[in-house]
Amino acid sequence: MHILLQASESQITGKAHSDIKGPGVSGNALLTEYTIDDAVYVHLKITVDGDTTILTQGKHAVHFHEKASCDCDGFKCAGGHFDPGPNGNTDPDANHGYHAGDLPGITIDENGHGELDVITTRVTLSKSPTSLLDTESAPEGTSIMIHAGVDPHTPGESGSGHSGGPRLACGTIEAN
């Protein structure tokens, strides 16, 4: 985080946002890409609030998902975890720990409020093989997902829900 604290506005090379929604859950995500000495960093800031019977106190998995589609039951239309390749494997459980879309979890307090402030080098916003916005790496766009459970960041059996379980809230990532 220290390197970004010293970053200037001229080093910002992309911005995006997402409105995160689910039954009893709402929030937003702000993404800012910095290019510093030819290295690309994406700063992600998520703020979310929810009904405490749905968005329970404790840690919840957060991932970038491979499709910009959050309008179906259970958010299954968002696909698997973002992992464009060249040898990508979007299976949320089997390849887990190694996806470009894997992020640290968000901690929700007793009032159903949580904030996540992280930096990732696994994705970009600008044109690249790992861009969340580029139509070559993400032809259907991408989304951000908050899950009901904790993510152990280890592989599990395909379809087991090992990487976070049910999907509570989803938001399409859009360029600013």
C-alpha positions as CSV (number, residue, x, y, z in Angstrom):
1,M,0.0,0.0,0.0
2,H,2.9,2.3,0.7
3,I,3.8,2.6,-3.0
4,L,0.3,3.9,-3.8
5,L,0.3,6.4,-1.0
6,Q,3.2,8.1,-2.9
7,A,1.5,7.8,-6.3
8,S,0.4,10.9,-8.2
9,E,-2.7,11.6,-10.2
10,S,-0.6,11.2,-13.4
11,Q,0.0,7.6,-12.5
12,I,-3.7,6.7,-12.5
13,T,-4.3,4.7,-15.7
14,G,-7.8,3.5,-15.2
15,K,-10.9,3.8,-13.0
16,A,-14.0,1.6,-12.7
17,H,-16.9,1.1,-10.3
18,S,-19.6,-1.4,-9.3
19,D,-22.9,-1.1,-7.5
20,I,-23.2,-4.3,-5.5
21,K,-26.7,-5.6,-4.8
22,G,-28.3,-8.7,-3.4
23,P,-31.4,-9.6,-1.3
24,G,-30.9,-7.5,1.8
25,V,-27.4,-6.3,0.8
26,S,-26.1,-3.2,-1.0
27,G,-22.8,-1.5,-1.5
28,N,-20.3,-0.3,-4.0
29,A,-16.8,-1.0,-5.2
30,L,-14.3,1.6,-6.5
31,L,-11.4,0.4,-8.6
32,T,-8.4,2.6,-9.5
33,E,-5.5,1.4,-11.6
34,Y,-2.0,2.8,-11.1
35,T,1.0,2.3,-13.3
36,I,4.2,2.9,-11.4
37,D,7.6,2.1,-12.9
38,D,5.9,-0.1,-15.5
39,A,4.1,-2.2,-12.8
40,V,0.3,-2.1,-12.7
41,Y,-1.6,-2.1,-9.4
42,V,-5.3,-2.0,-8.9
43,H,-6.6,-0.5,-5.7
44,L,-10.1,-1.9,-4.7
45,K,-12.3,-0.3,-2.1
46,I,-15.5,-2.0,-1.2
47,T,-18.2,-0.7,1.2
48,V,-21.2,-2.9,1.9
49,D,-24.2,-3.0,4.3
50,G,-26.8,-5.6,4.8
51,D,-29.4,-7.3,6.8
52,T,-27.5,-9.1,9.6
53,T,-29.5,-12.3,9.0
54,I,-28.1,-12.4,5.5
55,L,-24.8,-10.6,5.6
56,T,-23.7,-12.2,8.9
57,Q,-20.9,-11.0,11.2
58,G,-17.5,-12.4,10.2
59,K,-15.4,-13.0,7.1
60,H,-17.0,-13.4,3.7
61,A,-15.3,-14.4,0.4
62,V,-14.9,-11.8,-2.4
63,H,-14.0,-12.6,-6.0
64,F,-14.0,-11.1,-9.4
65,H,-16.3,-13.2,-11.6
66,E,-15.9,-13.9,-15.3
67,K,-19.2,-12.4,-16.6
68,A,-20.9,-9.0,-16.1
69,S,-24.2,-10.6,-15.4
70,C,-25.9,-10.3,-12.0
71,D,-29.6,-10.5,-13.0
72,C,-30.3,-14.2,-12.4
73,D,-31.4,-16.2,-9.4
74,G,-28.4,-16.8,-7.1
75,F,-26.1,-14.8,-9.5
76,K,-25.1,-18.1,-11.2
77,C,-25.1,-16.2,-14.6
78,A,-21.9,-14.3,-13.4
79,G,-20.0,-17.6,-14.2
80,G,-16.9,-18.8,-12.4
81,H,-14.0,-16.9,-11.0
82,F,-12.2,-14.5,-13.4
83,D,-9.1,-16.4,-14.8
84,P,-8.5,-15.6,-18.4
85,G,-5.4,-17.7,-19.0
86,P,-3.6,-18.5,-21.1
87,N,-4.3,-21.7,-19.2
88,G,-7.3,-20.3,-17.2
89,N,-9.6,-22.5,-15.2
90,T,-12.7,-20.6,-13.9
91,D,-14.0,-23.5,-11.7
92,P,-14.6,-21.7,-8.4
93,D,-13.4,-24.6,-6.3
94,A,-11.0,-26.8,-8.2
95,N,-8.5,-24.2,-9.2
96,H,-9.0,-22.1,-6.2
97,G,-6.3,-20.0,-4.7
98,Y,-4.8,-19.4,-8.2
99,H,-7.4,-17.4,-10.0
100,A,-6.8,-13.8,-11.2
101,G,-10.1,-13.0,-9.5
102,D,-9.2,-14.2,-6.0
103,L,-9.2,-11.5,-3.4
104,P,-8.9,-11.3,0.4
105,G,-12.2,-11.6,2.3
106,I,-14.3,-8.8,3.7
107,T,-15.0,-8.6,7.4
108,I,-18.6,-7.8,8.3
109,D,-19.3,-6.2,11.7
110,E,-22.2,-6.9,14.1
111,N,-24.3,-4.2,12.3
112,G,-24.0,-5.8,8.9
113,H,-21.3,-3.3,7.7
114,G,-18.0,-4.1,6.0
115,E,-15.2,-2.4,4.2
116,L,-12.4,-4.0,2.2
117,D,-9.4,-1.9,1.0
118,V,-6.9,-3.9,-0.9
119,I,-4.4,-3.8,-3.8
120,T,-4.0,-6.5,-6.4
121,T,-1.5,-7.1,-9.1
122,R,-3.5,-10.0,-10.6
123,V,-5.8,-7.9,-12.8
124,T,-5.8,-4.6,-14.7
125,L,-8.4,-2.2,-15.9
126,S,-6.4,-1.2,-19.0
127,K,-5.9,-3.4,-22.0
128,S,-4.0,-6.6,-21.0
129,P,-4.6,-10.3,-20.9
130,T,-5.9,-9.9,-17.3
131,S,-8.1,-6.8,-17.8
132,L,-11.4,-6.7,-16.1
133,L,-12.7,-4.3,-18.8
134,D,-10.9,-5.4,-22.0
135,T,-13.1,-7.3,-24.4
136,E,-10.3,-9.7,-25.4
137,S,-9.7,-10.9,-21.8
138,A,-13.3,-10.4,-20.7
139,P,-15.6,-10.6,-23.7
140,E,-18.7,-10.7,-21.5
141,G,-17.4,-8.1,-19.0
142,T,-16.8,-9.0,-15.3
143,S,-18.4,-8.7,-11.9
144,I,-17.6,-8.6,-8.3
145,M,-19.2,-11.1,-5.9
146,I,-19.6,-11.3,-2.1
147,H,-20.2,-14.9,-0.8
148,A,-21.9,-16.2,2.3
149,G,-18.8,-18.1,3.5
150,V,-15.2,-17.8,4.2
151,D,-12.7,-18.5,1.4
152,P,-9.8,-20.8,2.6
153,H,-7.8,-20.0,-0.7
154,T,-7.2,-23.7,-1.3
155,P,-8.5,-26.0,-4.0
156,G,-11.5,-28.1,-3.3
157,E,-13.8,-30.5,-5.1
158,S,-15.6,-29.0,-8.1
159,G,-19.1,-27.8,-7.2
160,S,-18.5,-28.1,-3.5
161,G,-18.7,-24.4,-2.6
162,H,-15.3,-24.7,-0.9
163,S,-14.3,-21.2,-2.2
164,G,-17.0,-19.2,-0.4
165,G,-20.3,-20.9,-0.9
166,P,-23.6,-19.2,-1.8
167,R,-23.5,-15.9,-3.6
168,L,-25.0,-13.1,-1.6
169,A,-24.4,-10.0,-3.6
170,C,-23.1,-9.1,-7.1
171,G,-22.2,-6.0,-9.1
172,T,-21.2,-5.5,-12.7
173,I,-17.8,-3.7,-13.1
174,E,-18.0,-0.7,-15.3
175,A,-15.4,1.8,-16.5
176,N,-15.7,5.3,-15.2
